Amino acid sequence: MARYQYDVTIIGGGWGGLTAARLAHALGARTCLVDKERL
């Protein structure tokens, strides 16, 4: 199984989650966004 390392994991791909993921990425964080639906 592959292993990944992230600085930030965001649960939920709604507007708040997407905004948080974009901001974290813009600040240089390795970001993982998890949602129950396909993004």
C-alpha positions in Angstrom: 0.0 0.0 0.0 1.3 3.5 -0.9 2.0 5.9 2.0 1.5 9.6 1.7 2.5 12.4 4.1 0.5 15.6 4.3 0.7 18.8 6.4 -3.0 19.3 6.4 -6.0 17.0 6.0 -9.4 18.6 5.3 -12.5 16.6 5.8 -15.4 17.7 3.5 -15.3 19.2 0.0 -18.0 21.9 0.5 -17.2 25.6 0.0 -15.5 25.8 3.3 -13.3 22.7 2.7 -12.4 23.8 -0.8 -11.5 27.3 0.5 -9.4 25.9 3.3 -7.6 23.5 1.0 -6.8 26.3 -1.5 -5.5 28.6 1.2 -3.4 25.9 2.8 -1.9 25.0 -0.6 -1.2 28.6 -1.4 0.7 28.8 1.9 2.9 25.9 0.9 1.2 23.1 2.9 0.9 19.6 1.4 -2.8 19.2 1.5 -5.2 16.3 1.4 -8.9 16.9 0.8 -11.3 14.0 1.7 -14.9 14.0 0.7 -17.6 11.3 0.5 -18.3 12.1 -3.2 -15.9 12.1 -6.1 -14.2 15.6 -6.6 
